[in-house]
Amino acid sequence: MKSVAALLLVGMLLLWTELPTGSSWSCPHIQITCAMVNPPNRCFTDRQCPRFQKCCPSFCGRRCLSRRSSLPI
């Protein structure tokens, strides 16, 4: 019985580590992109951004955006 509980706990921990760390908001849609062949990226994943920010495609490359800066004005 203890081994079943241990396996269940390990399985739950593995699933928990695979969950996305961001919030429910998504990156804004980019309508225009720059003409650079390899634009510089300031991030590649959400984990490289400060708390409450996401790594999103921007006009030219990827960068960290907060929810507030992603809303239309």
N, CA, C and O atoms as CSV, one atom per row, in Angstrom:
chain,resi,resn,atom,element,x,y,z
A,1,MET,N,N,0.820,-1.196,0.000
A,1,MET,CA,C,0.000,0.000,0.000
A,1,MET,C,C,0.867,1.264,0.000
A,1,MET,O,O,0.540,2.257,-0.650
A,2,LYS,N,N,1.983,1.207,0.745
A,2,LYS,CA,C,2.861,2.377,0.790
A,2,LYS,C,C,3.493,2.649,-0.569
A,2,LYS,O,O,3.688,3.807,-0.939
A,3,SER,N,N,3.817,1.586,-1.320
A,3,SER,CA,C,4.440,1.769,-2.627
A,3,SER,C,C,3.458,2.393,-3.621
A,3,SER,O,O,3.868,3.165,-4.488
A,4,VAL,N,N,2.166,2.068,-3.504
A,4,VAL,CA,C,1.152,2.662,-4.375
A,4,VAL,C,C,1.033,4.150,-4.087
A,4,VAL,O,O,0.944,4.962,-5.007
A,5,ALA,N,N,1.032,4.500,-2.820
A,5,ALA,CA,C,0.951,5.914,-2.439
A,5,ALA,C,C,2.193,6.668,-2.900
A,5,ALA,O,O,2.086,7.804,-3.361
A,6,ALA,N,N,3.362,6.056,-2.785
A,6,ALA,CA,C,4.593,6.700,-3.224
A,6,ALA,C,C,4.586,6.905,-4.735
A,6,ALA,O,O,4.984,7.965,-5.220
A,7,LEU,N,N,4.133,5.888,-5.488
A,7,LEU,CA,C,4.048,6.033,-6.937
A,7,LEU,C,C,3.045,7.105,-7.346
A,7,LEU,O,O,3.285,7.855,-8.293
A,8,LEU,N,N,1.943,7.176,-6.650
A,8,LEU,CA,C,0.947,8.207,-6.916
A,8,LEU,C,C,1.522,9.593,-6.652
A,8,LEU,O,O,1.306,10.517,-7.436
A,9,LEU,N,N,2.244,9.737,-5.563
A,9,LEU,CA,C,2.860,11.018,-5.233
A,9,LEU,C,C,3.891,11.424,-6.284
A,9,LEU,O,O,3.930,12.582,-6.700
A,10,VAL,N,N,4.716,10.486,-6.712
A,10,VAL,CA,C,5.721,10.777,-7.743
A,10,VAL,C,C,5.040,11.170,-9.051
A,10,VAL,O,O,5.479,12.103,-9.723
A,11,GLY,N,N,3.976,10.467,-9.413
A,11,GLY,CA,C,3.241,10.795,-10.630
A,11,GLY,C,C,2.637,12.182,-10.575
A,11,GLY,O,O,2.679,12.920,-11.559
A,12,MET,N,N,2.076,12.545,-9.429
A,12,MET,CA,C,1.493,13.880,-9.280
A,12,MET,C,C,2.568,14.956,-9.352
A,12,MET,O,O,2.347,16.011,-9.946
A,13,LEU,N,N,3.727,14.704,-8.756
A,13,LEU,CA,C,4.818,15.668,-8.827
A,13,LEU,C,C,5.314,15.852,-10.257
A,13,LEU,O,O,5.619,16.970,-10.670
A,14,LEU,N,N,5.394,14.762,-11.011
A,14,LEU,CA,C,5.810,14.869,-12.410
A,14,LEU,C,C,4.809,15.675,-13.223
A,14,LEU,O,O,5.204,16.506,-14.040
A,15,LEU,N,N,3.530,15.445,-13.012
A,15,LEU,CA,C,2.516,16.226,-13.718
A,15,LEU,C,C,2.562,17.686,-13.318
A,15,LEU,O,O,2.388,18.560,-14.167
A,16,TRP,N,N,2.792,17.969,-12.053
A,16,TRP,CA,C,2.843,19.341,-11.562
A,16,TRP,C,C,4.003,20.111,-12.182
A,16,TRP,O,O,3.864,21.298,-12.477
A,17,THR,N,N,5.144,19.455,-12.383
A,17,THR,CA,C,6.293,20.143,-12.972
A,17,THR,C,C,6.076,20.441,-14.439
A,17,THR,O,O,6.739,21.325,-14.981
A,18,GLU,N,N,5.172,19.738,-15.103
A,18,GLU,CA,C,4.904,19.964,-16.514
A,18,GLU,C,C,3.855,21.045,-16.753
A,18,GLU,O,O,3.656,21.457,-17.896
A,19,LEU,N,N,3.178,21.516,-15.705
A,19,LEU,CA,C,2.148,22.525,-15.872
A,19,LEU,C,C,2.773,23.858,-16.274
A,19,LEU,O,O,3.878,24.172,-15.830
A,20,PRO,N,N,2.091,24.649,-17.102
A,20,PRO,CA,C,2.627,25.957,-17.484
A,20,PRO,C,C,2.717,26.870,-16.278
A,20,PRO,O,O,1.866,26.824,-15.390
A,21,THR,N,N,3.758,27.707,-16.246
A,21,THR,CA,C,3.966,28.577,-15.102
A,21,THR,C,C,3.345,29.949,-15.289
A,21,THR,O,O,3.271,30.723,-14.335
A,22,GLY,N,N,2.903,30.263,-16.477
A,22,GLY,CA,C,2.336,31.583,-16.760
A,22,GLY,C,C,0.912,31.695,-16.268
A,22,GLY,O,O,0.387,30.788,-15.622
A,23,SER,N,N,0.306,32.801,-16.576
A,23,SER,CA,C,-1.076,33.020,-16.195
A,23,SER,C,C,-1.976,32.697,-17.383
A,23,SER,O,O,-1.512,32.170,-18.393
A,24,SER,N,N,-3.251,33.012,-17.260
A,24,SER,CA,C,-4.200,32.641,-18.298
A,24,SER,C,C,-4.197,33.591,-19.485
A,24,SER,O,O,-4.812,33.270,-20.502
A,25,TRP,N,N,-3.552,34.718,-19.413
A,25,TRP,CA,C,-3.547,35.634,-20.548
A,25,TRP,C,C,-2.544,35.185,-21.595
A,25,TRP,O,O,-1.558,34.516,-21.284
A,26,SER,N,N,-2.803,35.553,-22.817
A,26,SER,CA,C,-1.936,35.136,-23.912
A,26,SER,C,C,-1.224,36.354,-24.502
A,26,SER,O,O,-1.586,37.497,-24.226
A,27,CYS,N,N,-0.229,36.087,-25.301
A,27,CYS,CA,C,0.551,37.149,-25.927
A,27,CYS,C,C,-0.300,37.881,-26.960
A,27,CYS,O,O,-1.169,37.280,-27.592
A,28,PRO,N,N,-0.050,39.182,-27.131
A,28,PRO,CA,C,-0.821,39.937,-28.128
A,28,PRO,C,C,-0.454,39.505,-29.546
A,28,PRO,O,O,0.653,39.025,-29.792
A,29,HIS,N,N,-1.377,39.678,-30.458
A,29,HIS,CA,C,-1.143,39.342,-31.860
A,29,HIS,C,C,-0.269,40.434,-32.494
A,29,HIS,O,O,-0.524,41.626,-32.318
A,30,ILE,N,N,0.736,40.022,-33.212
A,30,ILE,CA,C,1.643,40.956,-33.885
A,30,ILE,C,C,1.252,41.029,-35.355
A,30,ILE,O,O,1.254,40.016,-36.054
A,31,GLN,N,N,0.918,42.228,-35.822
A,31,GLN,CA,C,0.478,42.381,-37.201
A,31,GLN,C,C,1.626,42.721,-38.139
A,31,GLN,O,O,1.581,42.356,-39.314
A,32,ILE,N,N,2.645,43.403,-37.656
A,32,ILE,CA,C,3.774,43.823,-38.484
A,32,ILE,C,C,5.043,43.257,-37.866
A,32,ILE,O,O,5.204,43.297,-36.646
A,33,THR,N,N,5.935,42.739,-38.676
A,33,THR,CA,C,7.216,42.252,-38.180
A,33,THR,C,C,8.349,42.986,-38.879
A,33,THR,O,O,8.180,43.510,-39.979
A,34,CYS,N,N,9.484,43.016,-38.237
A,34,CYS,CA,C,10.627,43.722,-38.802
A,34,CYS,C,C,11.254,42.913,-39.938
A,34,CYS,O,O,10.975,41.724,-40.092
A,35,ALA,N,N,12.083,43.553,-40.710
A,35,ALA,CA,C,12.680,42.914,-41.883
A,35,ALA,C,C,14.004,42.225,-41.573
A,35,ALA,O,O,14.638,41.688,-42.481
A,36,MET,N,N,14.436,42.228,-40.319
A,36,MET,CA,C,15.688,41.572,-39.967
A,36,MET,C,C,15.567,40.063,-40.165
A,36,MET,O,O,14.526,39.474,-39.874
A,37,VAL,N,N,16.634,39.444,-40.659
A,37,VAL,CA,C,16.631,38.003,-40.877
A,37,VAL,C,C,16.606,37.257,-39.546
A,37,VAL,O,O,15.805,36.338,-39.377
A,38,ASN,N,N,17.454,37.626,-38.613
A,38,ASN,CA,C,17.500,37.021,-37.281
A,38,ASN,C,C,17.354,38.115,-36.228
A,38,ASN,O,O,18.356,38.593,-35.698
A,39,PRO,N,N,16.130,38.517,-35.918
A,39,PRO,CA,C,15.964,39.581,-34.922
A,39,PRO,C,C,16.452,39.112,-33.553
A,39,PRO,O,O,16.345,37.927,-33.234
A,40,PRO,N,N,16.988,40.029,-32.737
A,40,PRO,CA,C,17.487,39.646,-31.418
A,40,PRO,C,C,16.339,39.273,-30.478
A,40,PRO,O,O,15.328,39.973,-30.408
A,41,ASN,N,N,16.504,38.181,-29.773
A,41,ASN,CA,C,15.519,37.741,-28.784
A,41,ASN,C,C,16.049,38.065,-27.399
A,41,ASN,O,O,17.198,37.759,-27.080
A,42,ARG,N,N,15.224,38.675,-26.587
A,42,ARG,CA,C,15.614,38.970,-25.206
A,42,ARG,C,C,15.206,37.849,-24.267
A,42,ARG,O,O,15.626,37.823,-23.111
A,43,CYS,N,N,14.390,36.920,-24.756
A,43,CYS,CA,C,13.984,35.756,-23.971
A,43,CYS,C,C,13.587,34.649,-24.938
A,43,CYS,O,O,13.349,34.890,-26.121
A,44,PHE,N,N,13.521,33.436,-24.410
A,44,PHE,CA,C,13.073,32.297,-25.199
A,44,PHE,C,C,11.921,31.563,-24.524
A,44,PHE,O,O,11.105,30.943,-25.206
A,45,THR,N,N,11.841,31.621,-23.191
A,45,THR,CA,C,10.760,30.987,-22.438
A,45,THR,C,C,10.254,31.938,-21.366
A,45,THR,O,O,10.923,32.917,-21.034
A,46,ASP,N,N,9.074,31.655,-20.823
A,46,ASP,CA,C,8.497,32.483,-19.757
A,46,ASP,C,C,9.361,32.474,-18.504
A,46,ASP,O,O,9.355,33.437,-17.738
A,47,ARG,N,N,10.096,31.405,-18.294
A,47,ARG,CA,C,10.931,31.310,-17.088
A,47,ARG,C,C,12.095,32.301,-17.095
A,47,ARG,O,O,12.664,32.591,-16.043
A,48,GLN,N,N,12.450,32.814,-18.257
A,48,GLN,CA,C,13.531,33.799,-18.348
A,48,GLN,C,C,13.037,35.212,-18.053
A,48,GLN,O,O,13.840,36.141,-17.982
A,49,CYS,N,N,11.743,35.384,-17.881
A,49,CYS,CA,C,11.153,36.701,-17.630
A,49,CYS,C,C,10.905,36.898,-16.139
A,49,CYS,O,O,10.776,35.930,-15.390
A,50,PRO,N,N,10.837,38.167,-15.712
A,50,PRO,CA,C,10.472,38.438,-14.315
A,50,PRO,C,C,9.073,37.910,-14.008
A,50,PRO,O,O,8.304,37.574,-14.909
A,51,ARG,N,N,8.772,37.848,-12.747
A,51,ARG,CA,C,7.481,37.333,-12.299
A,51,ARG,C,C,6.337,38.139,-12.916
A,51,ARG,O,O,6.446,39.356,-13.066
A,52,PHE,N,N,5.253,37.470,-13.271
A,52,PHE,CA,C,4.049,38.042,-13.867
A,52,PHE,C,C,4.286,38.592,-15.274
A,52,PHE,O,O,3.516,39.428,-15.746
A,53,GLN,N,N,5.334,38.137,-15.944
A,53,GLN,CA,C,5.566,38.507,-17.330
A,53,GLN,C,C,5.703,37.250,-18.169
A,53,GLN,O,O,6.008,36.175,-17.654
A,54,LYS,N,N,5.472,37.399,-19.479
A,54,LYS,CA,C,5.568,36.284,-20.410
A,54,LYS,C,C,6.544,36.644,-21.526
A,54,LYS,O,O,6.709,37.814,-21.870
A,55,CYS,N,N,7.178,35.631,-22.077
A,55,CYS,CA,C,8.054,35.808,-23.223
A,55,CYS,C,C,7.176,35.741,-24.470
A,55,CYS,O,O,6.642,34.683,-24.804
A,56,CYS,N,N,7.031,36.861,-25.148
A,56,CYS,CA,C,6.122,36.952,-26.283
A,56,CYS,C,C,6.842,37.469,-27.519
A,56,CYS,O,O,7.823,38.204,-27.413
A,57,PRO,N,N,6.349,37.080,-28.693
A,57,PRO,CA,C,6.896,37.679,-29.907
A,57,PRO,C,C,6.523,39.153,-29.940
A,57,PRO,O,O,5.404,39.528,-29.589
A,58,SER,N,N,7.453,39.975,-30.358
A,58,SER,CA,C,7.183,41.407,-30.465
A,58,SER,C,C,7.422,41.831,-31.913
A,58,SER,O,O,7.609,40.995,-32.796
A,59,PHE,N,N,7.412,43.118,-32.133
A,59,PHE,CA,C,7.633,43.653,-33.473
A,59,PHE,C,C,8.920,43.112,-34.087
A,59,PHE,O,O,8.969,42.804,-35.278
A,60,CYS,N,N,9.956,42.998,-33.268
A,60,CYS,CA,C,11.239,42.532,-33.776
A,60,CYS,C,C,11.917,41.649,-32.715
A,60,CYS,O,O,12.648,42.155,-31.863
A,61,GLY,N,N,11.680,40.362,-32.767
A,61,GLY,CA,C,12.247,39.442,-31.784
A,61,GLY,C,C,11.289,39.193,-30.631
A,61,GLY,O,O,10.197,39.759,-30.586
A,62,ARG,N,N,11.701,38.346,-29.701
A,62,ARG,CA,C,10.893,38.026,-28.521
A,62,ARG,C,C,11.362,38.866,-27.339
A,62,ARG,O,O,12.550,39.162,-27.214
A,63,ARG,N,N,10.429,39.247,-26.476
A,63,ARG,CA,C,10.765,40.001,-25.269
A,63,ARG,C,C,9.734,39.735,-24.188
A,63,ARG,O,O,8.647,39.223,-24.458
A,64,CYS,N,N,10.086,40.089,-22.967
A,64,CYS,CA,C,9.192,39.897,-21.821
A,64,CYS,C,C,8.140,40.994,-21.804
A,64,CYS,O,O,8.465,42.178,-21.894
A,65,LEU,N,N,6.891,40.602,-21.688
A,65,LEU,CA,C,5.791,41.557,-21.623
A,65,LEU,C,C,4.967,41.314,-20.377
A,65,LEU,O,O,4.763,40.172,-19.966
A,66,SER,N,N,4.496,42.392,-19.781
A,66,SER,CA,C,3.556,42.258,-18.673
A,66,SER,C,C,2.149,42.345,-19.245
A,66,SER,O,O,1.963,42.807,-20.371
A,67,ARG,N,N,1.191,41.920,-18.503
A,67,ARG,CA,C,-0.193,41.947,-18.981
A,67,ARG,C,C,-0.612,43.369,-19.319
A,67,ARG,O,O,-1.314,43.591,-20.306
A,68,ARG,N,N,-0.202,44.305,-18.532
A,68,ARG,CA,C,-0.579,45.699,-18.723
A,68,ARG,C,C,-0.049,46.235,-20.059
A,68,ARG,O,O,-0.753,46.968,-20.753
A,69,SER,N,N,1.189,45.873,-20.424
A,69,SER,CA,C,1.767,46.387,-21.657
A,69,SER,C,C,1.230,45.671,-22.891
A,69,SER,O,O,1.424,46.147,-24.009
A,70,SER,N,N,0.565,44.544,-22.710
A,70,SER,CA,C,0.046,43.804,-23.855
A,70,SER,C,C,-1.383,44.210,-24.219
A,70,SER,O,O,-1.885,43.813,-25.270
A,71,LEU,N,N,-2.043,44.994,-23.366
A,71,LEU,CA,C,-3.410,45.417,-23.649
A,71,LEU,C,C,-3.407,46.611,-24.605
A,71,LEU,O,O,-2.543,47.481,-24.492
A,72,PRO,N,N,-4.353,46.668,-25.542
A,72,PRO,CA,C,-4.406,47.807,-26.454
A,72,PRO,C,C,-4.761,49.085,-25.715
A,72,PRO,O,O,-5.504,49.058,-24.734
A,73,ILE,N,N,-4.240,50.180,-26.177
A,73,ILE,CA,C,-4.511,51.483,-25.528
A,73,ILE,C,C,-5.671,52.155,-26.190
A,73,ILE,O,O,-6.056,53.255,-25.795
